[in-house]
Amino acid sequence: MNKVAIETMIKAPIEKVWNAYNDPIAITKWNQASPDWHCPYADNDLRKGGKLKSRMEAKDGSFGFDFEAVYDEVREYKKIAYTMGDGRQAITSFEKLDNATKIITVFDAETDNPLELQQTGWQAILNSFKLYIESRKDLHFSIAINAGKQKVWETMLQPATYKIWTDAAWPGSKYDGEWKQGARLKFTGGEGGGTMALIEVCNPCDYLFARHIAIINSDGSLDTDSEMAKEWTGVKEAYQFTETDGVTTLEVFIETFEKWTNMFDEGWPIALEKLKELCEIK
């Protein structure tokens, strides 16, 4: 059986590359060979014996197919090997470099299409992954607050005070829902539109991790299908609370795309200063 190799160099840390390569939501963002195709569904049980599943379709609905493979080997940050439904195998290796990550995939060719065509298709998907990774931006904001982390946590998340500190940067902001693991919260602004986020990790007073999963239109309906929604969904936010001698350091980590960075860069410092002011009121 003939083997075909593809590769790319990505300007990103290996941890970021690995996570995006294997995260089902991320897979739906980059798993296509051309702009007229998309990946509406992906599921990934990343372990030996686990299954990788995805669906690829032409955007005009004219054609589509399902992909399924079983993992033969998984070595974190190093190697993935799987066997596809037709018995063919593929091995992807990840190499950590100074300021980049090298990916090489070697796969068994099928017999229905020329080798060059197969290589071109797989390489196009890998190029799409490279573009996806290198267009993502990691933002970090931090502030020291003269209050215990329980007070900071409560002031940040209680509905009444949440409206005050967020209003300093994003007027009219509010949320609907509960801050608990597995919950879905709706965040809206003054005009009614906003975003829905899934709370994936919630350790009270210590750590909070959320992923945005839909845009909320001004009429309250959810949007996951428009081009804007597809760009926005998957944006991640994490909050770390660390207390030392009665002073809490609140760190905000955001993974987003270039077009959204100005909104965060301009708003978060203002919002955090207002939160600090509220927390330090005696």
C-alpha positions in Angstrom: 0.0 0.0 0.0 1.4 3.4 -1.0 2.0 6.0 1.7 1.6 9.7 1.4 3.2 12.4 3.6 2.2 16.0 4.4 3.6 18.5 6.8 3.5 22.0 8.1 5.2 24.4 10.5 2.9 26.4 12.8 4.0 29.4 14.8 2.4 28.4 18.1 3.4 26.4 21.2 2.9 22.7 21.0 0.3 22.7 23.8 -1.9 25.1 21.9 -1.4 23.2 18.6 -2.2 19.8 20.2 -5.3 21.1 22.0 -6.8 22.7 18.9 -6.0 19.6 16.7 -8.0 17.4 19.1 -10.7 19.6 20.5 -14.0 18.7 18.7 -15.3 22.3 18.6 -12.0 23.4 17.1 -12.0 20.6 14.6 -15.3 21.9 13.2 -13.5 25.2 12.5 -10.6 24.0 10.5 -11.5 20.6 9.1 -12.1 21.5 5.5 -10.0 21.6 2.3 -11.6 24.6 0.7 -13.9 27.6 1.7 -16.9 26.0 0.0 -16.8 23.0 2.4 -17.3 22.9 6.2 -17.3 20.4 9.1 -20.6 20.7 10.9 -19.9 17.9 13.4 -16.9 16.3 15.2 -16.5 14.0 18.2 -13.2 12.9 19.6 -12.5 10.3 22.2 -8.8 10.8 22.4 -7.4 7.5 23.8 -6.2 4.2 22.5 -9.4 2.4 21.3 -11.4 5.7 21.2 -13.0 7.0 18.1 -12.6 10.1 16.0 -15.7 11.0 14.1 -16.5 14.0 11.9 -18.8 15.1 9.1 -17.7 17.0 6.1 -20.2 18.7 3.7 -20.2 21.1 0.8 -21.8 24.3 2.0 -24.4 24.2 -0.8 -25.6 20.8 0.5 -24.7 19.0 -2.7 -22.5 16.4 -1.2 -21.1 15.2 2.2 -19.5 12.2 3.9 -18.8 10.9 7.4 -15.3 10.1 8.6 -14.5 7.6 11.4 -11.3 6.2 12.8 -10.2 4.2 15.9 -7.0 5.3 17.8 -4.2 2.8 17.9 -1.8 5.1 19.8 -2.0 8.4 21.6 1.1 10.0 23.1 0.3 13.5 24.4 2.1 16.3 22.5 4.0 13.7 20.5 2.0 11.3 18.3 -1.4 10.1 17.2 -2.0 7.0 15.2 -5.4 5.7 14.0 -7.0 3.2 11.7 -9.8 4.4 9.4 -13.0 2.6 8.6 -11.6 1.1 5.4 -8.5 -0.3 7.2 -6.1 2.4 6.1 -3.8 3.9 8.8 -2.5 7.4 9.5 0.2 8.6 11.9 0.6 12.2 12.9 3.7 13.4 14.8 4.1 16.7 16.7 7.6 18.2 17.1 8.3 21.0 19.5 10.7 23.7 18.2 11.9 27.0 19.6 8.9 29.1 18.7 6.9 26.8 16.6 5.5 23.3 16.2 6.1 20.9 13.3 3.4 18.5 12.2 3.9 15.5 9.9 1.2 13.1 8.9 1.8 9.9 6.9 -1.2 8.1 5.7 -2.0 5.0 3.6 -3.3 6.0 0.2 -6.6 4.7 -1.2 -6.9 3.3 -4.7 -9.7 5.4 -6.1 -7.9 8.7 -6.6 -4.4 9.7 -7.8 -1.7 10.0 -5.1 -1.2 13.6 -6.0 -4.8 14.5 -5.6 -4.9 12.8 -2.2 -1.8 14.6 -1.0 -3.2 17.9 -2.2 -6.5 17.3 -0.3 -4.9 16.3 3.0 -2.4 19.1 2.8 -5.2 21.6 2.2 -6.8 20.5 5.4 -3.5 20.8 7.3 -3.0 24.3 5.8 -6.5 25.2 7.0 -5.5 24.1 10.5 -2.3 26.2 10.4 -4.3 29.3 9.4 -6.8 28.6 12.2 -4.1 28.4 14.8 -2.0 31.3 13.7 -5.1 33.6 13.5 -6.0 32.9 17.1 -4.7 35.4 19.8 -4.0 34.7 23.4 -4.8 37.7 25.7 -3.9 38.1 29.3 -5.1 40.7 31.8 -4.3 40.9 35.5 -5.1 43.1 38.5 -4.2 43.0 42.2 -7.2 43.7 44.5 -7.0 44.4 48.2 -9.7 41.9 49.2 -10.0 38.2 49.8 -10.7 36.0 46.8 -14.1 35.0 48.1 -15.1 38.7 48.1 -13.6 39.2 44.6 -15.4 36.1 43.3 -18.8 37.2 44.7 -18.4 40.8 43.6 -17.5 39.7 40.1 -20.3 37.3 39.7 -23.3 38.5 41.7 -25.9 39.9 39.3 -26.1 43.4 40.9 -22.3 44.0 41.0 -21.7 42.3 37.7 -23.8 44.9 36.0 -21.8 47.7 37.6 -18.3 46.6 36.8 -19.1 45.4 33.3 -21.1 48.6 32.5 -17.9 50.6 32.8 -16.6 48.9 29.7 -19.6 47.4 28.0 -22.8 49.4 28.9 -25.9 47.5 29.6 -24.2 44.2 30.1 -26.0 41.5 32.1 -26.3 37.7 32.3 -29.0 35.2 32.8 -28.2 31.8 34.4 -26.1 30.2 37.1 -22.3 30.2 37.5 -21.9 26.4 37.9 -20.1 23.7 36.0 -22.1 22.5 32.9 -24.4 25.5 32.9 -25.2 27.7 29.9 -25.2 31.4 30.5 -26.7 34.1 28.3 -24.7 37.4 28.2 -26.5 40.3 26.6 -25.9 44.0 26.1 -28.0 47.1 26.0 -29.6 46.3 22.6 -30.5 42.7 23.6 -27.9 40.9 21.5 -25.0 39.0 23.0 -23.5 35.6 23.4 -24.1 32.2 25.1 -21.3 30.5 26.9 -20.9 27.0 28.4 -19.3 26.9 31.9 -16.9 24.0 31.5 -15.0 24.4 34.8 -16.2 26.2 37.9 -14.1 25.9 41.1 -15.6 28.6 43.3 -13.2 31.3 44.4 -10.3 29.6 42.5 -10.9 29.0 38.8 -13.5 29.5 36.1 -13.4 28.4 32.4 -16.0 29.2 29.8 -16.4 28.6 26.1 -18.7 30.7 23.9 -21.1 28.4 21.9 -23.5 30.8 20.1 -24.4 34.3 19.3 -27.7 35.7 20.7 -29.6 37.9 18.2 -31.4 41.1 19.3 -34.7 39.1 19.2 -33.3 36.5 21.6 -32.8 33.8 19.1 -29.6 31.8 19.0 -27.3 31.9 16.0 -24.7 29.1 15.4 -24.7 29.0 11.6 -23.8 32.5 10.3 -20.2 33.2 9.3 -19.9 35.6 12.3 -21.3 33.0 14.7 -18.9 30.4 13.4 -16.0 32.7 14.0 -17.2 33.6 17.5 -18.1 30.2 18.8 -15.2 28.5 20.4 -13.8 31.7 22.0 -12.5 30.8 25.4 -12.3 32.7 28.7 -10.6 31.6 31.9 -10.3 33.4 35.3 -7.8 32.5 38.0 -8.1 33.8 41.6 -4.9 33.7 43.8 -4.9 35.2 47.3 -1.7 36.1 49.2 -1.8 38.0 52.5 -5.3 39.3 51.9 -4.6 40.5 48.4 -6.2 38.7 45.4 -4.6 38.6 42.0 -7.3 38.1 39.4 -6.0 36.9 36.0 -8.1 36.9 32.9 -7.1 34.6 30.0 -8.9 34.9 26.6 -8.3 32.9 23.4 -9.9 34.7 20.5 -9.3 35.9 17.0 -7.6 39.0 15.6 -10.8 40.8 14.8 -12.0 40.7 18.4 -8.8 41.7 20.2 -9.4 45.4 20.2 -12.8 45.0 22.0 -11.1 43.0 24.8 -7.9 45.1 24.9 -9.9 48.3 25.3 -12.6 47.0 27.6 -10.9 44.6 30.1 -8.5 47.1 31.8 -11.4 49.5 32.4 -13.7 46.7 33.7 -11.1 45.3 36.1 -10.4 48.7 37.6 -14.1 49.1 38.3 -14.2 45.6 39.8 -11.2 46.5 42.0 -13.0 49.7 43.2 -16.1 47.7 44.1 -14.2 45.0 46.0 -12.1 47.5 48.0 -15.1 49.4 49.3 -15.0 49.1 53.1 
